[in-house]
């Protein structure tokens, strides 16, 4: 059993858990209304509470002791879908070698792509032959039938299956309209070809935009059946492409951990897979290696780079007795760590659980086309049946009655509804890619219109995420170049990120650095050694500082920078100010976000002094500092509880949960895979100004989608009375449907001009 069981309360049944929880994989869902239907059926069971996520195709269910997992699965199956428990971790397929976000195409998506390709290639000549009379040769209609039949029967098979499943359970979706419309057009064409006059040699199919009554016995509508199928398959393919990336945030989080570890066994190092670690094991972490799991340092000292988890720009010095976190990087000396938490108890695993909970807790956005179709489909079917009965009763002409009924079905066929979202999304995302913006799917666009608060992660988002040398202060009588030369030479021998910043800054300002002799690292305090005949020390190794250097150090630290004292031969000669530099474009980006009506908030794990200095530099008034990774999502929830609609911009793993729980998550593409996968929008260039562009583009794309839907639905509503009155024959209905589709596509193409 792979379900996770949680005790909610101790019942009177011998201490058995009162409530259990299980996660099921749901198969067969084709739209958001499917997820809502499964959820509704599960929640009708006594004591059961279920949340079904269409994007991840999972259901999270809590259930009482009287209900079993088999009962839950049976309920889903009776609803018309499949359900199973996730396989154990050992049975899960390995992640792609080229990273968790590679989004390898699964067999189901590949099959859909093949179905679309074949259907489009076969449907194109059918549409051209019907719509361009000069292309019609003798017996062209039989070639159209040969090409259209596989499209309607095989290409549209998923729609027919879904329509049949929905029918058996008393429901109707857009699949129902597609299936009924295409089968009606194809069935009428077969009747006209074999029993009417349409199969006669020399038959021509005039393309006239006239509204007139006709018996339809000499017309075929194969282009309608094939064209609708190909267009709707295109929309499903575009949607499936974005769904393939669902769940990658969790894989990205878990892949941050070390894969193997050097465990001490009887004084010898033995490399074992990291998942085989147990509490109490002691393992070795060399410089540059990831720490395998949460633990306590029992030997050695070093600097640990925890930026990928905590957002701290400055590595933390650790020594014996200090705690360390799994997946952080040892940036300095050799450490021996005793494991204190393993597996699901580690900080990394808890963060992964936060992301998963946040994703499952997102509002389930129903696709507007499906919501409309849920009411529109049964109404259209009733109108078609009423049209047939009304004409038959009034005229007694079966052909005329069937022609009018088919016209109703065809004019209602939701080609434009199906194209409204994917075409605008395709053009909008294509233009976004040119501007360094990746929009993951149509569901995220609605949030961009309502967002009023933007939470900005500091490290790597507002700042560069790299320590750099900012200022050099020298004592009276000291030479700045000599201070930089000696300090840079000594720090060049150290692996500490602050040391690397000093060395890089010195090399940039004074050129080649001299060699170092007798280098020594003083854990937690700094480094010393012999350079050009001087005993040089860098760090916190001086007890007495000249007044001007003491003031300089205080000034640097009050401004959120790290002060490093430099001296030689026992005398302090200078102070170097090192900090995570603010990106040049961040202040402009904040101004642009304010212009969009968004209130910026700076959120960071750094201390208040550092955060306030950065906020003042970029023009942010509200600062939330000293926030642990686990608490960032809680901060977003708190802002949402205040009535705000929150966008989150971040780049680190520590931001992943907050990105997932925010109403809109914007991840910098220069950040970690976990952040990128958890976000709704990815800003490829890593420039914060692109966040404002992303929101503007998303809002315009959303407006285009809504305009398309209004047109597509409005045209159906306006044309239905004409078709029911017998004033719109199926050919004109097909032409109107094609025009509606062209309008939708043309309207979407306007997004290419977005700047």
C-alpha positions as a printed Julia matrix, in Angstrom:
755×3 Matrix{Float64}:
   0.0    0.0     0.0
   1.49   3.29   -1.09
  -1.17   5.53    0.41
  -0.1    7.92    3.11
  -2.26   7.48    6.22
  -2.67  10.32    8.7
  -4.25  10.11   12.15
  -6.73  12.95   12.53
  -8.12  11.85   15.88
  -8.13   8.73   17.95
 -11.54   7.17   17.61
 -13.16   4.86   20.04
 -12.26   1.89   17.85
  -9.25   0.66   19.69
  -6.96   3.54   18.8
  -7.41   3.11   15.05
  -7.0    6.3    12.97
 -10.32   8.1    12.46
  -9.36   9.48    9.07
  -6.98   8.14    6.43
  -5.6    9.8     3.32
  -4.75   8.37   -0.08
  -3.59   9.76   -3.4
  -4.96   8.18   -6.57
  -3.9    8.56  -10.2
  -6.97   9.37  -12.3
  -7.05   8.42  -15.99
  -9.4    9.29  -18.85
 -10.04  12.95  -17.98
 -10.26  15.15  -21.09
 -11.28  18.5   -19.62
 -11.6   20.33  -16.32
 -15.28  19.35  -16.09
 -14.18  15.71  -15.94
 -12.15  16.48  -12.8
 -15.14  18.28  -11.3
 -17.38  15.28  -12.03
 -15.0   12.81  -10.38
 -14.61  15.11   -7.38
 -18.37  15.51   -7.06
 -18.96  11.74   -7.1
 -16.24  11.08   -4.51
 -17.48  13.81   -2.18
 -20.96  12.25   -2.21
 -19.54   9.24   -0.35
 -20.15   9.36    3.4
 -17.23  10.92    5.25
 -15.12  11.34    2.11
 -13.42  14.61    1.18
 -11.71  14.7    -2.21
  -9.77  17.19   -4.29
  -9.15  16.26   -7.93
  -6.43  18.12   -9.84
  -6.9   17.99  -13.61
  -3.38  19.28  -14.33
  -1.6   16.58  -12.31
  -4.33  13.95  -12.91
  -4.35  13.08   -9.21
  -7.01  12.89   -6.55
  -6.17  13.49   -2.89
  -8.82  11.85   -0.74
  -9.44  11.61    3.0
 -11.83   8.84    4.03
 -13.22   7.26    7.24
 -12.44   3.73    8.5
 -15.64   2.31    7.0
 -14.46   3.17    3.48
 -11.64   1.36    1.69
  -9.35   2.41   -1.15
 -11.06  -0.21   -3.32
 -14.39   1.56   -2.71
 -12.91   4.88   -3.81
 -11.46   3.34   -6.98
 -14.81   1.66   -7.73
 -16.6    5.0    -7.45
 -14.21   6.62   -9.92
 -14.62   3.69  -12.33
 -18.41   3.92  -12.11
 -18.09   7.6   -13.01
 -16.41   6.58  -16.27
 -12.72   7.04  -15.48
  -9.82   4.93  -14.22
  -8.08   5.13  -10.85
  -5.07   3.49   -9.27
  -2.61   4.1    -6.48
   0.79   5.55   -7.46
   3.55   2.92   -7.8
   6.18   2.65   -5.05
   9.23   4.92   -5.58
  11.36   1.96   -6.66
   8.95   1.24   -9.49
   8.77   4.78  -10.78
  10.63   5.36  -14.04
  13.91   7.23  -13.68
  13.89  10.94  -14.31
  15.29  12.19  -17.64
  19.05  12.47  -17.61
  18.99  15.97  -19.0
  17.09  17.44  -16.09
  13.69  17.28  -14.48
  12.17  19.87  -16.77
  12.98  18.06  -19.97
   9.33  16.95  -20.2
   9.8   13.8   -22.24
   6.78  12.99  -24.38
   4.72  10.14  -22.97
   3.08   7.47  -25.21
  -0.38   9.05  -24.85
   0.85  12.47  -26.0
   2.82  10.91  -28.85
  -0.32   9.07  -29.98
  -2.3   12.33  -29.91
   0.4   14.06  -31.97
   0.32  11.26  -34.56
  -3.47  11.41  -34.67
  -3.33  15.19  -35.25
  -0.65  14.93  -37.95
  -2.47  12.26  -39.95
  -5.86  13.96  -39.56
  -4.51  17.36  -40.64
  -2.79  15.93  -43.72
  -5.96  14.09  -44.78
  -8.37  16.93  -43.94
  -6.51  19.7   -45.81
  -7.27  18.45  -49.35
 -10.88  17.71  -48.35
 -11.39  21.31  -47.21
  -9.65  22.73  -50.29
 -11.73  20.62  -52.68
 -14.99  21.72  -51.04
 -14.16  25.41  -50.71
 -12.37  26.0   -54.05
 -14.71  24.95  -56.92
 -11.99  25.15  -59.66
 -10.21  22.26  -57.92
 -13.25  19.99  -58.23
 -12.75  17.31  -60.89
 -15.03  14.48  -61.91
 -15.72  12.19  -58.95
 -13.78  14.47  -56.61
 -16.43  13.79  -53.95
 -15.36  10.13  -53.75
 -11.75  11.15  -53.14
 -13.02  13.46  -50.39
 -14.92  10.56  -48.85
 -11.83   8.35  -48.98
  -9.73  11.01  -47.24
 -12.37  12.15  -44.73
 -13.5    8.72  -43.53
 -10.28   7.91  -41.59
 -10.34  11.39  -40.03
 -13.94  11.08  -38.81
 -13.69   7.45  -37.72
 -10.1    7.18  -36.42
  -9.02  10.8   -35.9
 -12.14  11.72  -33.93
 -12.24   8.41  -32.04
 -11.23  10.03  -28.68
 -14.18  12.43  -29.0
 -16.59   9.62  -29.87
 -15.38   7.55  -26.91
 -15.66  10.49  -24.51
 -19.12  11.39  -25.83
 -20.27   7.8   -25.35
 -18.85   7.7   -21.81
 -20.53  11.01  -20.99
 -23.82   9.78  -22.48
 -23.75   6.64  -20.33
 -23.37   8.83  -17.25
 -25.95  11.43  -18.27
 -23.47  14.22  -19.0
 -22.42  16.3   -22.01
 -19.22  18.23  -22.76
 -17.54  19.77  -25.77
 -16.62  16.21  -26.82
 -20.34  15.54  -27.25
 -20.8   18.43  -29.68
 -17.69  17.47  -31.65
 -18.8   13.85  -31.91
 -22.44  14.56  -32.77
 -21.6   17.37  -35.21
 -18.93  15.44  -37.12
 -20.96  12.22  -37.25
 -24.05  14.12  -38.41
 -22.13  15.87  -41.18
 -20.42  12.61  -42.19
 -23.65  10.6   -41.99
 -25.54  13.13  -44.1
 -22.73  13.11  -46.66
 -22.92   9.29  -46.88
 -26.68   9.51  -47.43
 -26.25  12.18  -50.11
 -23.5   10.2   -51.87
 -25.13   6.78  -51.87
 -28.84   7.56  -51.81
 -29.01  11.13  -53.08
 -27.57  12.94  -56.11
 -24.18  13.91  -54.64
 -22.47  10.76  -55.9
 -23.21  11.47  -59.59
 -20.15  11.97  -61.84
 -19.59  15.61  -62.65
 -21.18  16.84  -59.41
 -19.91  20.24  -58.37
 -20.02  21.83  -54.95
 -20.65  25.59  -55.41
 -19.34  27.87  -52.71
 -21.99  30.57  -52.35
 -22.65  32.78  -49.37
 -26.42  32.69  -49.81
 -29.15  31.92  -47.33
 -31.75  29.72  -49.0
 -33.78  26.61  -48.34
 -32.47  23.39  -49.9
 -33.17  19.69  -49.69
 -29.46  18.96  -49.28
 -29.66  15.73  -51.29
 -26.94  16.88  -53.69
 -24.52  18.37  -51.17
 -21.78  16.78  -49.07
 -20.3   18.18  -45.89
 -17.19  16.07  -45.57
 -15.0   19.15  -45.16
 -17.0   20.1   -42.07
 -16.56  16.68  -40.49
 -12.83  16.43  -41.31
 -11.99  20.09  -40.63
 -13.67  20.22  -37.23
 -11.86  17.04  -36.18
  -8.43  18.35  -37.22
  -8.95  21.73  -35.57
 -10.14  20.29  -32.25
  -7.28  17.78  -32.24
  -4.91  20.73  -32.64
  -6.39  22.36  -29.53
  -6.07  19.13  -27.54
  -2.46  18.7   -28.65
  -1.54  22.2   -27.52
  -3.18  21.58  -24.17
  -1.46  18.2   -23.74
   1.95  19.79  -24.35
   1.57  22.0   -21.3
   0.15  19.17  -19.17
   3.21  16.98  -19.79
   5.19  19.23  -17.49
   2.82  18.76  -14.55
   4.56  17.42  -11.47
   8.05  18.37  -12.65
   8.42  20.76   -9.7
   8.43  17.87   -7.27
  10.93  15.88   -9.32
  13.17  18.95   -9.56
  13.06  19.39   -5.79
  13.91  15.8    -5.02
  16.69  15.65   -7.62
  18.55  18.38   -5.75
  19.58  15.84   -3.14
  22.84  13.93   -3.32
  22.64  10.64   -5.23
  25.28   8.81   -3.19
  27.26   9.43   -0.03
  30.54   8.33    1.58
  29.46   6.65    4.85
  32.0    5.83    7.54
  31.95   2.09    8.29
  34.5    0.9    10.88
  36.79   3.82   10.04
  36.55   3.31    6.27
  34.59   5.32    3.73
  31.99   3.27    1.85
  29.92   4.91   -0.91
  26.25   3.96   -0.74
  23.06   5.37   -2.32
  21.82   8.36   -0.34
  18.41   6.77    0.26
  20.09   3.99    2.28
  21.25   6.43    4.96
  19.74   5.88    8.4
  19.57   8.15   11.43
  22.89   8.01   13.29
  25.04   7.23   10.24
  28.18   9.34    9.9
  29.2   10.44    6.41
  31.96  12.5     4.82
  31.32  15.65    2.76
  34.25  16.97    0.74
  34.53  20.5    -0.7
  32.1   20.98   -3.6
  29.91  18.01   -2.64
  26.26  18.16   -1.63
  25.34  17.26    1.93
  23.32  14.06    1.63
  20.77  14.65    4.41
  19.99  16.79    7.44
  22.52  16.29   10.22
  24.98  17.64   12.76
  28.66  18.37   12.1
  30.83  16.08   14.27
  34.2   16.83   12.68
  35.71  19.69   10.63
  34.64  23.2     9.73
  33.63  24.82    6.48
  31.35  27.32    4.75
  28.06  25.87    3.51
  26.3   27.41    0.5
  22.6   27.13    1.3
  21.39  29.68   -1.25
  19.5   27.08   -3.27
  17.37  26.27   -0.22
  17.38  29.32    2.03
  18.0   32.25   -0.29
  20.88  33.41    1.91
  23.4   35.13   -0.33
  26.28  34.65    2.12
  27.45  31.08    2.86
  27.12  30.03    6.49
  30.23  29.02    8.45
  29.71  25.72   10.27
  31.83  23.8    12.74
  31.45  20.94   15.2
  27.97  20.94   16.76
  26.29  23.0    14.02
  23.34  21.61   12.06
  23.41  21.31    8.26
  20.66  20.72    5.73
  20.51  18.1     3.0
  21.08  19.31   -0.62
  23.19  22.29    0.5
  26.75  22.49   -0.84
  29.96  22.28    1.13
  31.95  25.26   -0.16
  35.03  24.87    2.0
  36.75  22.17    4.06
  36.1   18.5     4.79
  33.14  17.73    7.07
  31.95  14.63    8.89
  28.2   14.8     9.5
  25.94  12.6    11.61
  22.52  12.08   10.02
  19.63  13.28   12.19
  16.77  13.16    9.66
  16.39  11.0     6.56
  13.82  10.36    3.84
  10.49  12.12    4.19
  11.59  13.87    7.42
  14.3   16.0     5.78
  13.88  19.68    5.15
  14.05  19.11    1.38
  11.32  16.45    1.49
   9.11  18.72    3.6
   9.58  21.5     1.03
   8.59  19.06   -1.73
   5.46  18.24    0.26
   4.73  21.97    0.55
   4.91  22.36   -3.23
   2.65  19.35   -3.75
   0.1   20.64   -1.25
   0.18  24.08   -2.83
  -0.41  22.65   -6.3
  -3.3   20.49   -5.15
  -4.76  23.46   -3.31
  -4.91  25.7    -6.35
  -8.39  26.72   -7.51
  -9.59  24.28  -10.14
 -10.13  26.52  -13.14
 -12.87  25.27  -15.42
 -12.15  25.92  -19.08
 -14.71  28.5   -20.22
 -15.5   26.54  -23.39
 -16.34  23.45  -21.35
 -18.52  25.42  -18.95
 -20.44  26.86  -21.89
 -20.66  23.47  -23.58
 -22.04  21.9   -20.4
 -25.25  23.95  -20.93
 -24.95  24.62  -24.64
 -24.68  20.99  -25.79
 -27.96  19.65  -24.42
 -29.71  22.83  -25.57
 -28.36  22.4   -29.11
 -29.37  18.72  -29.19
 -32.89  19.67  -28.1
 -33.03  22.45  -30.72
 -31.89  20.0   -33.44
 -34.47  17.42  -32.39
 -37.17  20.11  -32.17
 -36.17  21.44  -35.6
 -36.46  17.98  -37.15
 -39.82  17.33  -35.5
 -41.17  20.78  -36.3
 -40.24  20.61  -39.99
 -41.49  17.06  -40.32
 -44.82  17.93  -38.72
 -45.25  21.16  -40.71
 -44.16  19.97  -44.18
 -43.99  16.19  -44.05
 -40.67  16.5   -45.95
 -38.14  14.22  -44.25
 -35.21  15.48  -46.36
 -35.91  19.13  -45.6
 -36.4   18.33  -41.9
 -33.14  16.41  -41.7
 -31.31  19.15  -43.65
 -32.42  21.81  -41.17
 -31.52  19.6   -38.19
 -28.06  18.89  -39.6
 -27.57  22.63  -40.21
 -28.34  23.23  -36.52
 -25.77  20.65  -35.43
 -23.09  21.9   -37.81
 -23.54  25.58  -37.04
 -23.33  24.68  -33.35
 -20.2   22.57  -33.82
 -17.69  24.32  -31.55
 -14.71  24.65  -33.87
 -14.2   28.3   -32.98
 -14.8   27.53  -29.31
 -12.1   24.89  -29.5
  -9.71  27.25  -31.25
 -10.4   30.32  -29.12
  -8.01  29.39  -26.32
  -5.2   27.39  -28.02
  -4.67  29.74  -30.97
  -4.43  32.85  -28.79
  -2.26  30.93  -26.38
  -0.04  29.66  -29.18
   0.51  33.13  -30.66
   0.81  34.77  -27.25
   3.33  32.23  -26.0
   5.26  32.41  -29.28
   5.56  36.16  -28.94
   6.36  35.72  -25.26
   9.22  33.36  -26.1
  10.73  36.06  -28.3
  10.58  38.41  -25.31
  11.92  35.87  -22.83
   8.51  34.91  -21.35
   7.16  31.35  -21.13
   3.44  31.01  -20.34
   2.65  27.5   -19.14
  -1.05  27.32  -19.96
  -4.36  29.14  -20.27
  -5.25  28.58  -16.61
  -2.6   31.04  -15.41
  -3.86  33.96  -17.49
  -6.97  34.66  -15.42
  -4.82  35.44  -12.39
  -2.82  38.14  -14.2
  -5.92  40.28  -14.58
  -6.72  40.23  -10.86
  -3.24  40.47   -9.35
  -2.72  43.52   -7.13
   0.39  42.56   -5.1
   3.74  41.29   -6.36
   6.08  39.57   -3.89
   9.73  39.76   -4.98
  12.34  37.3    -3.75
  15.59  39.17   -3.06
  18.49  36.84   -3.79
  18.89  36.16   -7.49
  15.72  38.06   -8.39
  16.19  41.67   -7.29
  19.91  41.07   -6.73
  22.46  39.18   -8.83
  22.8   36.35   -6.31
  26.61  36.67   -6.48
  28.85  38.32   -3.89
  30.84  41.22   -5.35
  33.35  43.73   -4.0
  31.46  47.0    -3.53
  33.66  49.46   -1.62
  37.26  49.78   -0.38
  38.05  51.84    2.73
  41.72  52.4     3.69
  43.34  53.71    6.85
  45.29  56.94    6.81
  48.63  56.44    5.11
  47.66  53.12    3.49
  47.65  52.59   -0.28
  44.38  51.28   -1.77
  46.1   49.3    -4.51
  48.41  47.59   -2.04
  45.44  46.75    0.2
  43.68  45.16   -2.77
  46.8   43.35   -4.02
  47.63  41.7    -0.7
  44.01  40.96    0.26
  43.18  39.64   -3.22
  46.26  37.42   -3.3
  45.42  35.85    0.06
  41.7   35.43   -0.69
  42.52  33.89   -4.06
  43.75  30.83   -2.19
  40.41  30.41   -0.39
  37.25  28.72   -1.69
  34.88  30.83    0.42
  32.41  32.81   -1.79
  33.21  36.07    0.06
  36.9   35.38   -0.56
  36.23  34.72   -4.23
  34.38  38.05   -4.47
  37.35  39.89   -2.92
  39.85  38.1    -5.17
  37.81  38.77   -8.32
  37.31  42.44   -7.41
  41.02  42.91   -6.64
  42.1   41.21   -9.85
  39.74  43.41  -11.84
  41.08  46.62  -10.27
  44.83  45.98   -9.88
  45.59  43.18  -12.35
  47.74  40.11  -11.66
  47.92  39.08   -8.01
  51.13  37.92   -6.25
  51.73  34.41   -4.91
  50.9   33.31   -1.35
  53.07  31.4     1.11
  52.05  29.63    4.33
  48.3   29.98    3.71
  46.12  29.18    6.75
  42.35  29.09    7.19
  41.05  30.19   10.6
  37.57  28.59   10.88
  34.81  31.16   11.3
  37.23  34.12   11.43
  39.18  34.46    8.18
  42.48  33.57    6.51
  46.15  34.52    6.87
  49.41  33.92    5.07
  52.63  35.44    3.77
  52.45  37.66    0.68
  55.41  39.65   -0.68
  57.2   39.38    2.65
  54.24  40.57    4.74
  52.18  38.54    7.24
  48.74  39.31    5.81
  45.4   38.63    7.51
  41.89  39.04    6.07
  38.64  38.66    8.03
  37.81  39.13   11.71
  41.34  38.63   12.97
  42.0   42.15   14.34
  40.89  43.2    17.82
  41.74  46.91   17.5
  40.77  48.99   14.46
  41.65  52.62   13.7
  38.57  54.82   14.28
  38.1   55.52   10.57
  38.1   51.78    9.74
  35.71  50.99   12.62
  33.29  53.62   11.28
  33.69  52.25    7.74
  32.89  48.73    8.93
  29.8   49.9    10.82
  28.67  51.93    7.81
  29.08  48.94    5.5
  27.16  46.58    7.78
  24.37  49.1     8.39
  24.0   49.23    4.61
  23.52  45.48    4.44
  27.05  44.63    3.28
  29.65  42.27    4.74
  32.71  44.08    6.13
  36.07  42.31    5.7
  39.11  43.77    7.52
  42.5   43.65    5.78
  45.87  44.15    7.46
  49.46  43.01    7.55
  52.28  42.86   10.01
  49.75  43.1    12.86
  48.17  46.4    11.73
  44.7   46.82   10.16
  45.05  48.78    6.91
  41.63  48.65    5.25
  38.03  47.43    5.17
  36.46  45.79    2.11
  32.67  45.92    1.73
  31.23  42.86   -0.02
  27.57  42.41   -0.9
  25.11  40.74   -3.19
  24.78  43.5    -5.8
  21.37  44.84   -6.85
  20.66  44.23  -10.53
  20.88  47.38  -12.62
  17.36  46.89  -13.98
  15.59  46.11  -10.69
  14.61  49.7    -9.8
  13.15  50.26  -13.27
  11.3   46.93  -13.0
   9.7   47.98   -9.7
   8.53  51.24  -11.28
   6.96  49.31  -14.18
   5.2   46.92  -11.8
   3.8   49.87   -9.86
   2.55  51.34  -13.15
   0.54  48.13  -13.67
  -1.22  48.75  -10.37
   0.82  46.23   -8.37
   2.1   46.86   -4.84
   5.66  45.4    -4.53
   6.75  43.45   -1.44
  10.35  42.31   -0.83
  10.55  38.82    0.72
  13.85  37.27    1.79
  15.59  34.89    4.14
  18.31  37.51    4.72
  18.35  39.74    7.79
  16.34  42.95    8.07
  19.31  45.28    7.56
  20.34  43.69    4.27
  16.75  43.5     3.04
  15.99  47.13    3.92
  19.09  48.36    2.09
  18.07  46.48   -1.06
  14.47  47.68   -0.77
  15.55  51.32   -0.53
  17.82  50.89   -3.55
  14.98  49.64   -5.78
  12.05  51.61   -4.35
  10.11  48.97   -2.4
   8.3   50.12    0.74
   7.1   46.83    2.24
   9.81  44.39    3.41
   9.39  40.93    4.96
  12.82  39.63    6.07
  14.28  36.68    7.96
  11.75  34.26    6.49
  12.59  30.55    6.5
  11.93  28.59    3.27
   9.03  26.71    4.87
   7.43  30.02    5.85
   7.54  31.76    2.46
   4.39  29.98    1.31
   2.74  30.95    4.62
   3.61  34.61    3.99
   1.89  34.41    0.59
  -1.15  32.75    2.2
  -1.26  35.5     4.82
  -1.28  38.18    2.14
  -4.04  36.3     0.34
  -6.01  36.1     3.59
  -5.84  39.91    3.73
  -7.77  39.97    0.46
  -4.81  40.49   -1.84
  -4.31  38.65   -5.13
  -0.63  37.78   -5.04
   1.98  37.29   -7.74
   5.31  35.8    -6.6
   8.61  36.31   -8.43
  11.48  34.02   -7.43
  14.31  31.84   -8.65
  15.41  29.5    -5.85
  14.2   26.18   -4.5
  13.25  28.08   -1.37
  10.73  29.97   -3.51
   9.14  26.88   -5.09
   6.36  26.39   -2.54
   5.53  30.11   -2.52
   5.48  30.17   -6.33
   3.07  27.24   -6.32
   0.69  28.66   -3.72
   0.64  32.21   -5.15
  -2.22  33.23   -7.42
   0.45  33.81  -10.07
   3.99  32.41   -9.91
   6.72  34.03  -12.02
  10.0   32.09  -12.01
  13.27  33.47  -13.31
  14.73  31.11  -15.9
  18.22  31.72  -14.52
  17.11  30.03  -11.3
  16.62  26.42  -10.26
  14.51  23.88  -12.09
  12.29  23.49   -9.03
  11.37  27.19   -9.07
  10.86  27.22  -12.83
   8.56  24.19  -12.75
   6.55  25.49   -9.77
   5.94  28.88  -11.42
   3.11  29.67  -13.84
   5.25  32.0   -15.95
   8.98  31.61  -16.59
  11.11  34.69  -17.32
  13.94  33.24  -19.4
  16.29  36.21  -19.35
  16.39  36.61  -15.59
  15.65  40.34  -15.98
  13.03  41.5   -13.47
  11.67  44.0   -16.0
  10.38  41.03  -17.98
   7.97  40.35  -15.09
   6.05  43.49  -16.02
   6.14  42.5   -19.7
   4.88  39.03  -18.76
   1.88  40.4   -16.89
   1.04  42.82  -19.72
   1.32  40.06  -22.35
  -0.69  37.63  -20.24
  -3.46  40.18  -19.73
  -3.61  40.91  -23.42
  -3.59  37.2   -24.28
  -6.44  36.63  -21.82
  -8.41  39.51  -23.35
  -7.89  37.96  -26.79
  -9.07  34.55  -25.57
 -12.19  36.09  -24.04
 -12.86  38.06  -27.23
 -12.51  34.87  -29.25
 -14.9   33.01  -26.97
 -17.46  35.81  -27.08
 -17.32  35.82  -30.88
 -17.42  32.04  -31.21
 -20.33  31.62  -28.84
 -22.14  34.71  -30.14
 -21.95  33.51  -33.73
 -23.47  30.19  -32.72
 -26.31  31.86  -30.84
 -27.04  34.22  -33.75
 -26.89  31.5   -36.41
 -28.91  28.84  -34.6
 -32.31  30.51  -35.22
 -31.49  30.85  -38.94
 -30.54  27.18  -39.17
 -33.63  26.07  -37.25
 -35.82  28.19  -39.57
 -34.4   26.39  -42.59
 -32.73  29.55  -43.87
 -29.18  28.27  -43.42
 -28.31  25.13  -45.3
 -25.5   22.92  -44.01
 -23.07  24.17  -46.65
 -23.54  27.76  -45.55
 -23.34  26.54  -41.95
 -19.99  24.97  -42.78
 -18.81  28.17  -44.46
 -19.93  30.23  -41.46
 -18.12  27.86  -39.15
 -14.97  28.2   -41.27
 -15.3   31.99  -41.25
 -15.7   31.95  -37.48
 -12.51  29.91  -37.2
 -10.64  32.26  -39.53
 -11.8   35.23  -37.49
 -10.61  33.64  -34.26
  -7.2   32.79  -35.73
  -6.81  36.27  -37.27
  -7.75  37.92  -33.99
  -5.18  35.79  -32.19
  -2.47  36.69  -34.7
  -2.72  40.33  -33.58
  -0.76  39.29  -30.5
   2.32  39.03  -32.72
   2.52  42.82  -32.66
   2.83  42.97  -28.85
   5.75  45.14  -27.67
